[in-house]
Amino acid sequence: MPRQIIYWTTVANPKGQKIPLYMRKAAYHPEEKEVYLPAAGTGESEMIVQLFAMNDGKTVLQERGHAYVPASWIKGMYPRMKGTIEQIEARVFSEMGTKGL
């Protein structure tokens, strides 16, 4: 099986805030055309969100002990977050575009 390339990006802390690094990271999977976001960002237990995503047959990425799940899946499972997730996706896609992806 060929190795898949995943691109990671990190946003800076908003002024006056100190958000943990893992919560400011996102991944882009070019083959799936999917953005992956921290499972903990849903406000639920990271482990529970990861298990729900896996139960739904979704790919879950691991990075330094934290789970990242597809943004499209988060929007379906947590509709209240849809607007925020779409803003994050746009930012990630914009950044990936500047890297020529």
N, C-alpha and C positions, 0 to 999 in steps of 0.2 A: 504494500500500500504506500503510495507516495506521501511524503510529508506535506502537510497543509501549512500554508503561511497565514498567520494571524497578525494583524497590525494593531499595536496598542498605542493609545494616546492618553495624555493626562492634562487636565485643566488646572490652572493656578487657583490657589485659594482666593475666594472672593474677599475683597477688602474688609478687614476687621473680623474675619472668620477663620477658624482653624479646622478644616474638614480633613479627616484622615485620607491619606493618599489613595487607599483602595476604593474609597467612595468617589474619588475624582477621576478614576480611570475608566476607560471604555475600550472595547476591542472592535475591530472591523474584520469580518471574514469575507474576503473578496469572492470566493466561489459561491457562497450563499447569499452574497449582497446583503448581509445582515450585520447590525450593530448589536453588540453584547454589552449589557450594563450590570452593575453590581446587584446581586440578588437582595442584598441587605437594603438597597435603596427603596424597596417597596414598603419598608416599615414593618415587615413581617420577619420572622426568624429566617436567617439566611439558609439554614439547613432545610427548613420546611419548604421554602420557595424552590430550592434546588431539587428537592424530592418531587414536588408537584410538576416542575418542568420536565424532569426525567420521566415521570409517569405519563406525561403527555407526549413522550417521544422526542423531546427537544434536546438539542446539543447543549451541554453545560460546560463552559470553560472554567478552568481552575488557574488561578494566578496567586502565588504566594499565600496559599491557604484560604483564598476567598473565591466564591462562586460568582460567575457572570452568566446571565441568561439572555436569550434573544429579546431585544426591545419589542419586536412585534408580538411576542408572547405576553410580555408584561402589559402591553396596551389592551390585549384581550382579557387578561385575568384581572387587571386593576384599571378599569375604565376611567376612574377618577384621575389617573395619572397620565392619560393620553396626551393632553396638551404639552405637559412638561417633557414627556418622552419624545414627542415629535420635535420639540426645540433642541433637545440633546442630540437626536439623530441628525438633524440639519447641521448642527455644529460639527459633529463627527464627520459627516459626509463632506462638508466644506473643507475641513482640515485634510482629509484623505485626498480630496481633489487637488489641493495645493502640493501634495506629495506625488502627484501623477498617477494615482491609483484609479 
